[in-house]
């Protein structure tokens, strides 16, 4: 969620992770894609595994509403984003590559974002258009 805030997304977090998506994010107005992002966050030792009932709910949610549905997770101390989380063989991308591919945003890498955040830079500087 903070990675998206850093890249100028507006976020709404589900109370106590209730609901299908843990975080819903609206992209900045200069993004090439205007679809909102729905994230089902996982931080478990199982990596990107989601139980079958939850996978079915995610697929139904994605078909019913206009969202890009993803699952951010950590694997070997690296942050990744899984596209189509209802599929066991969904594609994994680093978060910066995901934002570049889907939203056309020139995003900082996860490590660069963490370094800047710790230095007190809470949003990526914008270039004047």
C-alpha positions as a Markdown table, in Angstrom:
| # | Residue | x | y | z |
|---|---|---|---|---|
| 1 | Unk | 0.0 | 0.0 | 0.0 |
| 2 | Unk | 2.8 | 2.4 | 0.9 |
| 3 | Unk | 4.5 | 1.6 | -2.4 |
| 4 | Unk | 1.4 | 2.8 | -4.2 |
| 5 | Unk | 1.1 | 5.9 | -2.1 |
| 6 | Unk | 4.7 | 6.7 | -3.0 |
| 7 | Unk | 3.7 | 6.5 | -6.6 |
| 8 | Unk | 0.7 | 8.8 | -6.2 |
| 9 | Unk | -2.1 | 6.2 | -6.0 |
| 10 | Unk | -5.1 | 6.9 | -3.7 |
| 11 | Unk | -5.8 | 3.9 | -1.5 |
| 12 | Unk | -8.7 | 2.5 | 0.6 |
| 13 | Unk | -7.9 | -0.3 | 2.9 |
| 14 | Unk | -10.5 | -2.9 | 3.9 |
| 15 | Unk | -11.2 | -3.0 | 7.6 |
| 16 | Unk | -9.5 | -6.0 | 9.2 |
| 17 | Unk | -8.9 | -7.5 | 5.7 |
| 18 | Unk | -12.6 | -8.1 | 5.3 |
| 19 | Unk | -13.9 | -8.3 | 1.8 |
| 20 | Unk | -12.5 | -9.7 | -1.4 |
| 21 | Unk | -9.7 | -7.2 | -1.8 |
| 22 | Unk | -7.5 | -5.9 | 1.1 |
| 23 | Unk | -6.6 | -2.7 | -0.7 |
| 24 | Unk | -8.3 | -0.8 | -3.5 |
| 25 | Unk | -6.2 | 1.8 | -5.3 |
| 26 | Unk | -7.1 | 4.5 | -7.8 |
| 27 | Unk | -4.2 | 5.5 | -10.2 |
| 28 | Unk | -3.0 | 9.0 | -10.6 |
| 29 | Unk | -4.7 | 11.1 | -13.3 |
| 30 | Unk | -1.6 | 10.9 | -15.6 |
| 31 | Unk | -1.5 | 7.1 | -15.7 |
| 32 | Unk | -2.3 | 5.6 | -19.1 |
| 33 | Unk | -4.8 | 3.1 | -17.6 |
| 34 | Unk | -7.7 | 4.5 | -15.5 |
| 35 | Unk | -8.9 | 1.1 | -14.0 |
| 36 | Unk | -8.6 | 0.8 | -10.3 |
| 37 | Unk | -6.3 | -1.8 | -8.7 |
| 38 | Unk | -7.6 | -4.4 | -6.3 |
| 39 | Unk | -4.9 | -6.1 | -4.2 |
| 40 | Unk | -5.3 | -9.3 | -2.2 |
| 41 | Unk | -2.2 | -9.1 | 0.0 |
| 42 | Unk | -0.3 | -12.1 | 1.2 |
| 43 | Unk | 2.5 | -12.2 | 3.7 |
| 44 | Unk | 2.8 | -15.9 | 4.5 |
| 45 | Unk | 5.3 | -18.7 | 4.3 |
| 46 | Unk | 3.2 | -20.2 | 1.6 |
| 47 | Unk | 4.3 | -17.5 | -0.9 |
| 48 | Unk | 1.6 | -16.7 | -3.4 |
| 49 | Unk | -0.8 | -19.5 | -2.3 |
| 50 | Unk | -4.5 | -18.6 | -2.0 |
| 51 | Unk | -7.0 | -21.2 | -0.9 |
| 52 | Unk | -9.5 | -22.3 | -3.6 |
| 53 | Unk | -12.6 | -20.6 | -2.1 |
| 54 | Unk | -10.8 | -17.2 | -2.0 |
| 55 | Unk | -9.5 | -17.8 | -5.6 |
| 56 | Unk | -13.1 | -18.3 | -6.8 |
| 57 | Unk | -14.2 | -15.1 | -5.0 |
| 58 | Unk | -11.3 | -13.1 | -6.6 |
| 59 | Unk | -12.2 | -14.4 | -10.1 |
| 60 | Unk | -15.9 | -13.5 | -9.7 |
| 61 | Unk | -14.9 | -10.1 | -8.3 |
| 62 | Unk | -12.7 | -9.4 | -11.3 |
| 63 | Unk | -15.4 | -10.5 | -13.8 |
| 64 | Unk | -18.1 | -8.4 | -12.1 |
| 65 | Unk | -16.2 | -5.1 | -11.5 |
| 66 | Unk | -13.7 | -3.1 | -13.6 |
| 67 | Unk | -10.6 | -3.7 | -11.6 |
| 68 | Unk | -7.1 | -5.0 | -12.2 |
| 69 | Unk | -6.9 | -7.7 | -9.6 |
| 70 | Unk | -3.4 | -8.6 | -8.2 |
| 71 | Unk | -1.8 | -10.3 | -5.3 |
| 72 | Unk | 1.4 | -8.7 | -3.9 |
| 73 | Unk | 3.5 | -11.2 | -1.9 |
| 74 | Unk | 7.1 | -11.7 | -0.8 |
| 75 | Unk | 9.3 | -14.5 | -2.0 |
| 76 | Unk | 12.9 | -14.9 | -0.7 |
| 77 | Unk | 12.8 | -11.3 | 0.7 |
| 78 | Unk | 11.8 | -10.0 | -2.7 |
| 79 | Unk | 8.4 | -8.3 | -3.3 |
| 80 | Unk | 6.5 | -9.6 | -6.3 |
| 81 | Unk | 3.0 | -9.0 | -7.9 |
| 82 | Unk | 1.0 | -11.9 | -9.2 |
| 83 | Unk | -1.3 | -11.1 | -12.1 |
| 84 | Unk | -4.5 | -13.2 | -12.2 |
| 85 | Unk | -4.3 | -14.4 | -8.6 |
| 86 | Unk | -7.2 | -16.9 | -9.1 |
| 87 | Unk | -4.9 | -18.9 | -11.3 |
| 88 | Unk | -2.2 | -21.1 | -9.8 |
| 89 | Unk | 0.1 | -20.3 | -12.7 |
| 90 | Unk | -0.4 | -16.5 | -12.7 |
| 91 | Unk | 2.5 | -14.4 | -14.0 |
| 92 | Unk | 4.8 | -12.8 | -11.4 |
| 93 | Unk | 6.3 | -9.3 | -11.9 |
| 94 | Unk | 8.3 | -7.0 | -9.8 |
| 95 | Unk | 6.1 | -4.0 | -8.6 |
| 96 | Unk | 8.0 | -1.4 | -10.7 |
| 97 | Unk | 7.6 | -3.5 | -13.9 |
| 98 | Unk | 3.9 | -4.0 | -13.1 |
| 99 | Unk | 3.3 | -0.2 | -12.8 |
| 100 | Unk | 5.2 | 0.4 | -16.0 |
| 101 | Unk | 3.4 | -2.3 | -18.0 |
| 102 | Unk | -0.2 | -1.6 | -16.8 |
| 103 | Unk | -0.2 | 2.1 | -15.9 |
| 104 | Unk | 2.7 | 3.5 | -17.9 |
| 105 | Unk | 4.3 | 4.9 | -14.7 |
| 106 | Unk | 8.0 | 5.1 | -14.4 |
| 107 | Unk | 8.2 | 3.6 | -11.0 |
| 108 | Unk | 11.2 | 3.2 | -8.6 |
| 109 | Unk | 12.3 | -0.3 | -7.7 |
| 110 | Unk | 11.2 | -1.8 | -4.4 |
| 111 | Unk | 14.6 | -1.3 | -2.9 |
| 112 | Unk | 14.9 | 2.3 | -4.1 |
| 113 | Unk | 11.4 | 3.1 | -2.7 |
| 114 | Unk | 12.3 | 1.6 | 0.7 |
| 115 | Unk | 15.6 | 3.6 | 0.8 |
| 116 | Unk | 13.7 | 6.8 | 0.0 |
| 117 | Unk | 10.9 | 6.1 | 2.5 |
| 118 | Unk | 13.4 | 5.6 | 5.3 |
| 119 | Unk | 15.0 | 8.9 | 4.4 |
| 120 | Unk | 11.7 | 10.7 | 4.7 |
| 121 | Unk | 10.7 | 10.9 | 1.0 |
| 122 | Unk | 7.1 | 9.7 | 1.2 |
| 123 | Unk | 6.1 | 10.4 | -2.5 |
| 124 | Unk | 8.1 | 10.1 | -5.7 |
| 125 | Unk | 8.9 | 13.5 | -7.1 |
| 126 | Unk | 6.9 | 14.4 | -10.1 |
| 127 | Unk | 8.3 | 15.9 | -13.2 |
| 128 | Unk | 6.7 | 19.0 | -14.6 |
| 129 | Unk | 4.7 | 18.3 | -17.8 |
